[in-house]
Amino acid sequence: MAGEGDGELECLRRELAETKLNLAKAEAEVAAASGPSIKAGPPLLGDNEDDDSDPFAVTFHSIVIFGADGNLAMMKTFPALFSLMRHRHIPEDVAIIGYARDSMSDDEFQKKVYRAIYTVKHPQSDRQRFLSRISYRHGQFNDPSAYENLCRALQEQERAQEDAWLAKHGFSGSSTGSTSSTWSSTSGGTSGNRGAGGGPGTAAATAAAAAAFPPPPLARTFKHVRTFYLAVPPFLYPDIARCCAAAGLRREALSAREEKQDRFILEKPFGKDTASCAKLCSAVGEALSESQMYRIDHYLGKELVMNVLVMRFANISFNAIWDRQSISSVQILCKETVGTAGRGGYFDSYGIIRDVMQNHLLQILALVGMEQPLSLSAEHIRQEKVKLLQAVAPLTMKDVLVGQFAASGPGEVGPGSKAQPGYLDDPTIEDKASTTETFAVAVLHINNPRWAGVPFILKAGKALDESKVEVRIRFRGVPGALETFGSCSPNELVIRVQPDERIYWKITSKVPGLDFNVETRRMDLLYAHHGYGSGGNRGSSTGGGECSGAGSQGTSMGGGGGGGAAGASRPMYAAATAAAVAAATGTAPPPVVGGSGFGYSDKGEGGGGSGKEELPGAYERLILEVLRGDQTNFVHADELLASWRIFTPALHDLKASQVVPEPYLHGSRGPAEAEERFAKRFGFADGFPEASAPRHQSIAWGVQTPTKSKQRGAATHDQTRSSGGCSGGGGSQGSGPQTMVTKTGGGIVAPAKNLPSGAQSAPSLDSR
């Protein structure tokens, strides 16, 4: 009986193989008659996954990095590729070729890459596996013969990929380098069959059956995706593109659909003004199509920037108030503590407006202000971004303030501060009278029905007092609000892009207690709750108070402890989410469904709560999207021209007028006095809004309550109750003037005058 069953099984296998072959032939005939098919979406990368349009297609990836020995490649590109391989987001047979001017062997180049990717937390086997995929070629960037040698090396790597795949899957023959070949399987039939009684089957009968009915040949199509990363100055782009086309690196024979298999990653800056940008785009466009170009802006790969569209269009609460009726101002800022750090020669020809504001910050502005796209496809998002940028009025000199950092002495910008050099002290800057700006504030106006009258404030600077990138959306006051609440701070939505990624609301809320105390509090969305983030558990969870001073920002759920003393408060405003409960109990948070593959760690820091694993870097995400063929988070030529249209008039006027930048000390918060005067012109009496200490308003029931002085470092009753754990030394909440009110007859709450310092009044309910 066992022999008969084995024979029937082999017949079924034969019929199935023949059916698959006939089906493949029929699909090929239909495809040839109807033309090339269009894929529904980009394939995911792991091992070599077959093309959905061809059941027998195998796709290989090769990456060529121009300028491979430069700072950008060593600091960003190679570490990103290494991380992607460690997390199995790219196939392990990927071929990586570095190309630069300097002559060196593969081994010498691999040692440089080794130093660039080395960290003690990664096993040596991971590094060796990554380095085994790297080779090196050298030559000038405009030398055709060098590109021909590079093309031959790349073709050898591609043939090696095919041969390795064939050997791995048990096919005979060797690759000839063609894109489509026929291979016969030598793996034979099944072995080790067992009879009904569980004993070994007849291996000889199985082998005989396999010889009598060999499986049909399989038509395998090998496809090679070539990615070229141009980590070089932009003026080299046209030469590299033309040489790649002439040498066959960019393949001319590919069809219109297949040409996307050649992908070119281009780094900023893209010109210095509208004319130079248009000239560069035209020169590169002579050799490359727009579908082959991926202009990278790494801010578009940051987690919180990518979350803007989801937050806006997937939540009715945000979508309903996202307009001029509810929002009074939008501020997008990028502050850095470092100066030019030896990059003064490059930076002096661009300045902070071209280097940061025209690209990074304006891309964030487009995401914040654009209308909802028809879909999340690259084309539909691009259309809405361009439409928004075209509605922005060109920047004029009266709407921009520029500054330049100067040298600071010991203790000049704060206790214990060290002496720091000024911008013109950089030895790489030749013009010691340079007026290049290292700090800028620009106020942009969007002329459309949603945003008319709302100022969009872009601020960027180097050598400042802190490093952060965030979006601050300030809302208007409550219409017809009670007089008691008239002095309360307006609501504010803050999107902290880096560091300590988070989104938080600033709202006005009653402080728990018998007194009617009102204060500004924060409702945080922390990535730590899902195991993501960079650094320790530092944020307060939903409902945490905003505290000033060192040691603030504990966690209101009792976990973490990355700041000062842990909060002892009750999470009266916290949402009872599964993640918050997990943080409070010290248990592992629930897994994130459909995540990117970057897992979380359940090892808490600071005594309890969920630990964090670093978010995937922007370069990791964007390189992976290039390999997938997804252009959604890359900059289109139309966006470039629209953005330069906004800044070119002001940049030309600043140069023609020889405007002298406002000086500010290295390590300070910028030209504060000049910025405050500038802000008053736009209705900001106290300067443009940034993070500030919470404002408190006390209301007593039936009697006036004296203002309680909350000294720094001394915990008070209200502080210990507020989330965030501000009871540690140096971590208490600062307090400004507090408005005292009295509850009068008829249930009407009327404000009372501010009590002078040292004034006495009747005791409060808490003191009885």
C-alpha positions, 0 to 999 in steps of 0.5 A, a space after each residue: 500500500 505504501 508503494 502505491 501511495 508513493 507512486 500516486 504522490 509522484 504522479 501528482 507532483 508531476 502534474 502540478 509541475 506541468 500545470 505551473 509551467 503551462 500557467 507561466 507560459 500562458 501568462 507570458 503570452 498574455 503579457 506579450 500581447 497586452 504590454 508590460 503590467 504595472 505593479 501594485 506597489 514596491 516589493 519589500 526587501 528581505 531575501 531576494 523576493 520575486 517580482 509580483 509581475 513575474 512568478 519566476 523573477 529574482 531581484 538582486 541589489 547593488 549599491 555604488 557609493 561615489 565619494 565613498 571615503 568622504 565624511 558623509 559616506 563614513 558618518 551616515 551612509 555606511 552606518 545606515 547600510 550596516 544597520 539595515 543589514 543587521 536588521 535583515 531589511 536588505 538581502 545579505 548578498 547585496 553588492 556594495 562598491 565604493 568609488 572615490 579618487 584615492 587609490 587603495 585596496 579593498 582591504 584598506 577601504 574595508 578597514 576605513 569602513 570598519 572604523 566607521 561602523 564599529 560600536 561595542 554593542 554589535 557582534 564582530 560576526 555582523 561587521 565581518 558579514 557586512 564588510 565581506 559585501 564591500 569592494 572599492 574602485 578608484 578614479 576621477 569623477 569625470 574619467 570615462 575609462 574609470 567608469 568602464 572599469 567600474 561597470 565591469 566590476 559591477 557586472 562581475 558582482 551581479 554574475 556572482 550574485 546569480 551564481 550564488 543564488 543558483 548554487 543555493 537553490 540547487 540549480 545546475 549550470 552557471 550564469 551567463 550574465 543575461 537577464 533571462 535564462 533557463 535552468 534545470 533543477 538537480 534537487 530531484 524528488 523527495 527523499 526519506 519517504 515513510 510508509 504508513 507504519 512509520 518505517 523508512 520508505 524505499 529511497 531507490 523507488 523514489 529515485 527511480 520515479 524522479 529519473 522517470 519523471 524529471 521536473 520541467 525546466 524553470 524559466 528564471 528571470 534575474 533582475 538587478 536593481 542598481 542604486 548610485 549614492 552620490 555623496 559628493 558636492 552637487 557640481 559633480 552630479 552632471 559629470 557622474 550622471 553622464 559618465 554612468 550613462 556612457 559607460 553602461 552603468 545607467 542602462 539605456 536598454 531598459 523599458 520605461 517601466 524597468 528604468 526605475 531599476 537604476 536609482 540615483 540618490 542626490 544630496 543637498 544643496 541643490 543650487 544657491 538660488 532659483 537660477 542655479 537650482 534650475 540649471 543644476 536640475 536641467 544638467 542632471 535631467 539630460 542624463 537621468 529621468 525624474 523617476 530615477 532621481 531620489 533627492 534626499 532630505 534626511 529631515 523627511 525620514 525622521 519619525 516625528 516628521 513622518 508622523 505629521 500627516 498621520 496625526 493631521 489626517 487620521 484624527 478628527 480632533 486635529 483636523 477640525 482645528 487645523 486652520 486660521 480660526 483656531 491657530 494663531 502662529 506656527 513656529 518651526 525651529 532648529 537649534 544647534 549647540 555646535 558651531 561650524 566645527 571646521 566646516 566654515 569654508 563650506 558653510 561660508 558660501 551658503 549660510 544658515 538660510 540655504 543650509 537649513 531653512 530653505 530645505 529642512 524647515 520648509 519641508 516641515 512647513 509644507 507637511 504642516 500646512 498642506 491640504 489632505 492628498 488624494 492618497 499617500 502616494 509620492 505623486 499625490 503628496 508632491 502635488 499638495 506640497 507644491 500647491 502649498 509652497 506656491 501659496 507662500 509669499 516670497 520672503 522680503 528683508 523686512 521679514 527676516 533677521 540674521 545673526 552671527 555668533 562671536 567668541 565668548 569668554 569663560 563664564 560669559 554665557 552661564 556659570 561654568 561655561 568655557 571659552 568658545 571661538 567665534 565664527 570668524 575664528 574658524 581657520 577654514 574661513 578665508 574672508 575674515 569680514 564675512 557677513 554670512 549668517 549663522 542665525 536667522 529668523 524668517 516670518 512666512 505668510 501663506 496666502 490661502 483660505 486655511 492659513 491667511 493671517 497666520 505667521 509661520 516662523 522659521 528659526 535656525 541657528 548654530 552655536 546656541 544654548 541647546 540643540 533641538 528641532 521642534 514644531 510649536 503650534 500655538 492656538 488662539 484663546 478661548 472665545 468668550 472665556 470667563 474673566 478668571 481664565 483670561 490670563 491663562 496661557 494658550 494651548 500649544 501643540 509641540 512636536 519634538 523631532 529631536 532629541 527625546 522624540 515626543 508630541 505633547 499638548 500644553 493645556 490649562 488644568 486644575 491642580 489636584 487639591 482643596 484650593 482652586 489652583 490652575 496651571 499649564 500642564 502637558 499631555 505627552 505622547 511618549 515613544 518610550 511607551 512602545 519601546 522607542 526613543 533615544 536615551 533614557 526614560 525622561 518624559 512625563 507620561 500623559 498628564 505630566 506637569 511641565 517643570 523647570 530646572 535640572 532634575 525635572 521630567 520624571 514619569 507620572 506612572 512611577 517608572 523610569 526615573 531618567 530625570 530628578 526624583 520620581 514623581 509621587 503623584 497620582 496620574 489624574 489626567 493620564 489615559 488608561 492605555 495598555 502601554 501606560 499600564 505596562 510602564 507602571 507595572 514594569 511588564 513588557 509593553 504590547 508588540 507594535 503590529 505592522 512595525 518596521 522591524 526595529 524591536 523594543 527592549 523591556 529592560 527598564 532604566 532608572 528602576 521600572 518602566 519600559 526601556 527604549 531602543 533607538 528609533 531607526 535613523 533617518 538615513 536608514 529609513 530613506 535608503 531602504 525606501 530607495 531600495 524599495 523604489 518609493 519616492 514619497 519622502 524625497 524632494 521633487 524638482 517642482 518642490 525645489 523650484 517652489 522653495 527657492 522662489 520663496 527665499 531667493 529675493 531676500 537672499 539677493 537683497 541681503 547680499 546686495 545691501 551688505 546687511 551686517 548680522 546681529 552678533 551673539 555670544 557662542 553658547 547663548 540663545 542668539 541675539 535675544 534683544 534684536 529678536 525681541 524687537 523683531 518679534 514685536 513687529 508681528 504682535 509678539 510682545 515677549 518674543 517668539 514663543 518657546 518653552 517656558 515655565 508653567 503659569 499658575 493661577 490660584 483661586 480660593 473658595 470664599 477667601 483670598 489665599 496668599 501666593 505661596 512662594 515656590 523656591 527652587 529646590 524646595 518641594 511644595 504641596 502642589 509640586 509633589 502632587 504634579 506629575 513629573 516628579 519635581 520634588 528633587 533638588 533643583 527640579 522644582 517648578 519655577 513660579 511667576 506672578 500668580 493671579 489671586 481671585 475671590 469667589 463672590 456671591 451668586 457663584 461668580 468668580 471675580 479676579 482680585 488684585 495681585 497681592 504685594 510681596 509679603 502681604 497677609 490675608 486670611 488663611 486658606 482652606 488647606 491651612 485650617 
